[in-house]
Each structure stands twice: as C-alpha cells, then as structure tokens.
Amino acid sequence: MSRPCTDLDISVVSELQAFDQLAPDWKELQSRDTSSSIFLSWDWQRLWWKHYGSDRELCIVVARIAHQVVGLLPLYVERHRRAGGLFEARKLRQIGVGGDTAPDDLGGLFLPEHEQDASRAIVRYLAREFRRWDMLDWSDLAPGTALAHALQTELRDESLRVNSVLSDPITFGRLPSCWDAYRKGLSRNRREVMGRKRRKFEALAGACCRLVDAPTEVDAAFDRLAELHRLRWSSRTERPAFSTAQYMGFHRELMRALVPQGRLCLLELELGGRSIAMLYGLRYKGRFCLFQTGFDPAYAQHSPGDVLMGYAVELAIGQGHDIFDMLKGDHEYKRHFFQDSRRNLQIRAFRRGLVDTAYRLHELLGRLRNALHKGRAAQADRHGPVVSGNGSGAARLQLQA
C-alpha cells in the first residue's frame, strides 16, 4: 500500500482575479488528467462562472506540492433561506451545476500520480477546516474515481451523514473504425430505416449537410440553432433551452472559445438554402458529446432529426473519436443509435445541526407521503374508488391516479 503524501498544501481561491490566475495551471491539469471532461475545461468553467456566478460565493479548492498545482476542485457556496426565512442553508456545490445549462461529468482535475492523495486531502480539508457549508450537494461524479471514493469514505469518517445515489442511465456508444462497420452493427430494420431516410432526404432538391467551422459563421449559426430548438420544443415544454439571457450568453461565448480549438461541432441540415435542423456537439479527448439539437417541425416529414444524427455519427467516426456520448436525458431516439449506458453518482453530505434536521424531516415526510399514496392505491385496487364525506352529508369520489 502506498503511503499518503504529507507535503500537500490545500488552499481556497475565492476572488475572481485569483481564479483567472489559475488558468495556466488549470489547462496543464486539463491536458494531463486522462479522465477529465469538457465540462471541467477552463473555458466551460470560467464562462459558466461569468454568466451564472452572481450571488454565489466562489471557493475553488487547490492542492499544491512545493508550489506546483497537482489538483483542484471548482466549487461555490450557495445560500438558501428555508422555513419561511427562519434559517439559512449553505450548500457547497460544483461550478457548472445550478444554472439552466446542465453538465454531465464533473469532479476535480488532478495530476494522475497525485490523484488519490490530493482527493483525500481535499475532502478532509472540506470536512474539517472549511466550515462555510452545512450541506454538500454534488452530482455528475463518475463512480470509481479517487474523488468519489474519498467523498464516500472520508466524509463518513468525519461523522457526517452521507447519501449517495446513481443517476438515471446515460446512453453512449463505442465507435468502430469506419461507418460501414457501425451500420453493420445495427439491427437489420434499423439499418434499413436509417438508409431509407437518408436517401429520401438526399434526393430532395437543395438537400445538404454542412459543418459550420469558420469563426466568422459561429454567431449566426448559434442564432439559427436557438431558433430551431425553440421551434422544436416550444409546444412540448414550458421552458426550452435557449430561453434565458444567461444560457444564450454562456453558450455563444463558449462556441466562440471552442471553435478555434477544434472542440466545437455545429452540423447543419439545409434544404433549398434554408436551415431545417442543427446539432450542437462537443469534441474532447476522443469523445463526441451530443449537447443540443433543434429542427423545424414544418419539415418533420423528412425526419431531419434522425438524418442529422446519422451524419453526426458518421462524422465522429471519420474524425477518429472513440465514444459517442448522448449525455443526460432519457429520450427513446438515443437508443436508435446506441445501446450502451452508464450512470454517474450524486453525493449529499450534511453537517449535524438545524439544516440536517430539516432535511431529515423533509425526507421522512416524503417517505410518509409515498407510503400513504401506495396504501390508497392498494385500497382502490381491492375495493374500487373510495368515497369520503366532507362533513356536510355530501360525498366526493376519489379516483385512483
């Protein structure tokens, strides 16, 4: 068993200027940490804080050995009033979580040779010395990492109450070496449907799929994507993406930053010179991440969403990516293209006190409500609808939900 490193120095960055000064070290860790994601990249994290950090307290935990940064964990503290303002709950959360744009894979950035020691040291510091939180609420952590293990062991060793649950499944696929091999791996029916839809689209006058990769085109393409997404989802959800100033500003700046790095993929389906569908993807360390899509429902008969997804998979294979990651969101169409799934981890920890007691009570009431609902449903199954009086001789019918 390796001995823990005793030369680790842990500090917290809480000022914006110091955040910016971390950029060189951040990018160095980003390049060397083989398990890092696009959501932990400097551009995503710094721009998220720019657009969503207002009214939140910055606290990036940094681990150093002899002045060299060997690990960092980007966090913030969020304050909530509870019970009608009777008390305040201080939540310790990850940068990237809490706005209206959701990342998938978070955690920390570490030099591989120091990951275990730095993870343990950071978690111990948060538990023992960093007292500005009552509740730790982290999501989108990859199970099996040193950080996930440290959170589940070290926090319990400090007598904190720790809950951990797995996320809903995230669909992804491992990409073969060529497009033909991918198609042959599909079921016969799916292969025929995909081929038929593409052939029908390509037979239309002015049909094409193009990659938007010129910096001068990104802003206009972003506007088309936002409009197509809203057209697709406005009748299906009260609040589609691209609906707030923060979301629009964050993703516009993110695209501008990523396109010269070759990490942005904007695919556009055109018909007769008109944009009818767009796909927003992110490229990072051999992984193609599908982030957003949109299409014009007026062209639904041409299956623009399915056709564009097929082009995206073919492009990802041609560019040598190993993984096509559909990210979170349990949509049936994703399983038309890939069937593998993975789950991330959500971890909550509570210091003893009023906030912990309040959340325990909330959890207890939730369990009681669920038990009562199940009991009523079982009674309705046995005896039919329940009729109850209202105290005035009248009766009302309770139909089973």
Buried (B, 14 or more C-beta within 10 A) or exposed (E): EEEEBEEBEBEBBBEEEBBEEBEEBBBBBBEBBEBBBBBBBBBBBBBBBBBBBEEBBBBBBBBBBEEEBBBBBBBBBBBEEBEEEEBEBBBBBBBBBBBEBBBBBBBBBBBEEBBBBBBBBBBBBBBEEBEEBBBBBBBBBBBEBBBBBBBBEBBEEBEBBBEBEEBEBBBBBEBBEEBEEBBEBBEEEBBEBBEEBBEBBEEEEEBEBBEBBEEEBBEEBBEBBBBBBBBBBEEEEEEBBBBBEBBBBBBBBBBBBBBEEEBBBBBBBBBEEEBBBBBBBBBBBEBBBBBBBBBBBEBEEBBBBBBBBBBBBBBBBEEEBEBBBBBBEEEEEBBBBBEBBBEBBBBBBBBEEBBBEBBEEEEEEEEEEEEEEEEBEEBBEEEEEEEEEEEEEEEEEEEEE
